[in-house]
Amino acid sequence: MTATHPTHTSSAKYAWAGGLRLFAAVMLSLAGLLGIFRGIMAIAEDEVFVTTPNYVFKFDLTSWGWIHLALGVVAALVSYGLFGAAAWARYSGIGIAALVIIANFLSLPYYPVWSVVLIAMSGFIIWALCVDRGDDERAATGR
């Protein structure tokens, strides 16, 4: 007869979730930093951006720069809350990563490869933050 040890299983599960939260914090801070750099490049109207004349969601390159700069700053600030395991940061991180996905989708023709990379990165951030269940961890440890 084998005995199961639910405390060992649950502690390993929570360690895994804590690792995912740290992964999301690092990736969100990286996405924020890269968004800040992308915003600065677009505001300065750098030559790395492609212009597509017949795109449905057409904004000026400077407008996209300000959008990406603002999202990058907010993402970097939220990532600091994730390092501290704040519940507000987890929910805000999901929201800001979703906004980053939308902004990168809409600005896809200006910098296509980088937009796809940031869309994928933000998808992993959302996944990691949704898997992390901070409430369950606090309930199991009695905090």
Secondary structure, DSSP 4 states (H G I P E B T S, - for coil): -PPP-HHHHHHHHHHHHHHHHHHHHHHHHHHHHHHHHHHHHHHTT-TT----TT-TT---HHHHHHHHHHHHHHHHHHHHHHHTT-HHHHHHHHHHHHHHHHHHHHTTTTSHHHHHHHHHHHHHHHHHHHH--HHHHHHHHT-
